[in-house]
Amino acid sequence: MAIKMYKVTPDYVTEPSDTIRESLETLSMTQAELAEKMGVTRKHVSELLMNKSRITSQTANQLEFVLNVPAKFWLSLQSQYDDFIEKQKQDELLAEHVQYADKFPYTHMAKLGFVPKTTDKSERLKNLLRFFRVSSFDAFKKQTEQNPLLVGAFRSSSDKFEVDNFALQSWLQAGTLMANQISTENFDADQLEQKIPEFRKLVQSTDSEVFMPKLQKLAASVGIAVVAVPELPKSRVSGSTRWLSPFPKAIIELSFRQKTHDSFWFTFFHELGHLVLHNKTPFFTINKKYGDSLEEEQADQWAADTLIPKCDWQVFVSEEDFSKHAIIAFAKRIQMHPDIVLGRLQSDHYVDYRQFSELRIHYSWQSKKLTK
């Protein structure tokens, strides 16, 4: 006899019992005869024909001998049927929560390639589950509403600049997925401190296509995955430092939020400062101010002193010459890019933010690629 070996599609499924009945009709075989030839009870065959009993490996092999249809066909048929039913159940459960997807900046996430483009809310919710690597809505809701990682974010925020929890969660998840693709050594704090001068040398480069690969390679050698992820609307985040359990690897995620060379590098060294100075605690750089906590102030000062040595800075500002020529000359002397010096002068209110803008290097995101 011949049975059509077709693949069941997601919108249509053949029940295993229907195919068994078709086979019995073709062979003019009764249920009782099938039970006898398989060596099972009539009750078992009856349950197979009512889909109350699944086709196991043993049953599939019995059907192969009796009906002359390969066991793998029966197992595949059962598997496809089970998958279809499970997806139906999941769709029914998710249908009750499709509005939850509206909490996320889905359209922007799709533009960045984080999730597939779609306007169907049910598909959006399923895509978000896949993006966050969870299998149920309950797990998804718990992860996005009770994530202890966000404590640092809201500690660093303020009422004036409210952070969108769901946008920030999405940004973090995108960074985690990217970081998981980067192979690193186990984190080594001693090696990190020894290589700080090498990190500092990279600041003189302004071409992101040159310095980012070098930065990622150097960081990976000491157990840090550095990733750049465009900011999502209302996430208001410039950087984040956190750990992948059980802590063999750290993540520094940067958004290039200010889209300037000096801001990027100060944020990077600020986040690096947390790894040098503090325990394995997550930290966030929200907006341009990093919060009022002692840890944030320490990381801020560490970054400033690493980029521009404290003694050199004190001598420079004491001379009170903040002309463009003096800025460039000082930067050359300490082997630092001039916009880092300019940014420090502006931050410390020695010069106005509108002055010497020609020294500042600007970037833009183009299809997830950073360009000058």
C-alpha positions, -999 to +999 in steps of 0.1 A: +000+000+000+011+036-004+005+065+021+013+101+011+044+112+030+035+149+034+049+174+058+023+190+081+022+228+079+016+251+108-019+261+097-030+225+091-023+193+109-032+157+103-042+138+134-022+105+137-055+087+143-068+098+108-038+083+091-041+050+110-078+048+100-069+055+064-044+027+065-069+003+080-095+011+053-069+006+026-060-028+040-096-037+049-084-043+085-105-040+116-094-024+149-095-058+165-072-073+138-048-044+142-047-050+180-040-087+175-013-081+149+004-054+170+002-076+201-016-049+221-051-046+237-081-034+218-084-006+243-049+006+233-058+007+197-091+025+205-071+051+224-048+055+194-077+061+172-092+088+195-058+105+200-059+096+237-027+077+234+005+089+217+025+070+191+056+060+210+088+045+195+075+011+203+041+018+187+057+033+156+078+001+151+047-021+156+028+000+130+058-003+106+056-041+106+018-043+105+010-014+081+042-014+061+048+023+067+082+034+082+084+040+119+100+074+113+069+085+094+047+077+124+070+094+149+073+125+126+035+126+123+031+124+161+058+150+166+042+175+142+008+170+157+022+175+192+040+206+181+009+220+164-013+214+195+013+230+218+016+260+196-022+264+196-022+263+233+005+289+235-012+311+209-044+310+230-025+320+262-006+348+244-038+361+228-048+372+263-017+394+266-010+408+232-013+444+245+018+438+266+039+442+234+028+478+232+051+485+262+082+479+241+096+502+213+090+474+189+091+495+157+125+509+166+138+475+177+127+461+143+145+489+125+177+479+143+172+443+134+166+431+170+132+416+161+114+408+128+092+436+113+055+430+118+024+449+127+006+419+141+005+422+179+004+385+184+035+380+163+052+409+180+046+393+214+060+360+202+090+377+187+097+395+220+096+362+238+122+348+214+143+380+217+143+377+255+149+340+254+118+330+274+091+304+266+061+317+284+044+350+290+047+346+328+084+342+326+086+372+302+066+394+325+087+385+355+119+391+337+109+425+324+092+438+355+112+422+384+147+423+370+171+432+398+197+443+372+176+475+368+182+487+403+214+504+391+196+521+363+170+537+385+196+546+411+214+565+384+183+582+370+162+612+381+126+623+379+136+649+353+148+622+329+125+592+334+138+560+321+115+537+302+120+503+318+110+483+288+132+502+264+161+498+287+154+461+292+154+457+254+187+476+250+203+455+277+191+422+261+204+432+227+238+439+243+237+405+262+230+387+229+259+404+212+282+398+241+275+361+241+289+360+206+322+374+217+348+349+230+368+362+259+393+350+285+380+347+320+379+381+338+413+390+353+414+422+374+452+422+376+456+419+338+430+446+334+450+471+355+482+462+337+466+470+303+450+503+312+478+522+293+469+501+262+432+511+265+442+547+269+463+547+237+432+537+217+416+570+225+438+589+200+420+571+171+388+587+159+378+561+133+353+538+149+359+511+123+396+511+135+393+516+173+363+494+180+378+461+168+410+469+186+391+478+218+370+447+217+401+425+212+420+441+240+390+439+263+384+403+255+419+394+265+411+404+301+376+390+302+354+419+290+330+418+261+326+454+248+295+459+226+280+490+210+242+491+207+222+521+195+201+537+222+164+529+221+139+557+226+136+568+263+162+543+275+183+573+281+214+551+286+250+558+276+266+528+291+263+497+313+287+475+332+274+440+343+284+404+346+274+372+329+269+345+356+288+329+371+311+359+366+338+346+342+330+375+319+321+412+322+300+432+297+306+469+289+277+480+267+278+515+251+252+534+231+272+563+217+242+583+230+260+617+227+275+606+194+308+623+201+343+609+205+350+624+239+317+613+254+321+577+241+356+574+256+347+590+289+317+567+292+339+537+284+365+546+310+337+554+335+323+519+331+358+504+331+364+522+364+335+502+380+354+470+371+386+483+385+372+498+417+340+479+426+326+445+433+306+425+408+276+449+408+257+463+377+261+500+370+245+522+344+254+556+329+221+574+325+221+607+307+252+628+310+252+628+348+260+595+365+241+597+397+250+608+432+262+575+446+298+572+459+305+545+434+294+567+405+316+596+417+346+572+422+342+558+386+338+593+373+370+605+390+389+574+380+379+579+343+389+616+344+423+609+360+431+579+337+424+599+306+442+630+319+467+624+347+457+645+378+491+662+382+492+672+345+457+685+347+464+707+377+494+723+361+475+729+329+445+746+345+467+766+368+482+783+337+448+796+328+454+794+291+424+777+275+430+788+239+426+763+211+464+763+206+470+756+243+444+727+243+460+711+213+495+715+227+485+700+261+467+671+245+498+664+224+521+665+254+500+640+274+493+618+243+456+624+243+431+635+217+422+672+220+385+667+223+391+647+256+408+678+270+380+701+256+354+679+272+371+680+306+374+718+304+337+722+295+326+697+322+347+716+348+333+749+335+366+764+323+352+770+289+317+772+274+302+742+257+298+762+225+336+770+223+360+751+200+333+728+186+356+722+156+378+701+179+350+677+187+345+645+166+309+635+159+294+601+149+261+588+136+244+554+135+237+541+100+221+507+098+236+497+132+270+509+119+288+538+135+303+563+111+320+598+115 
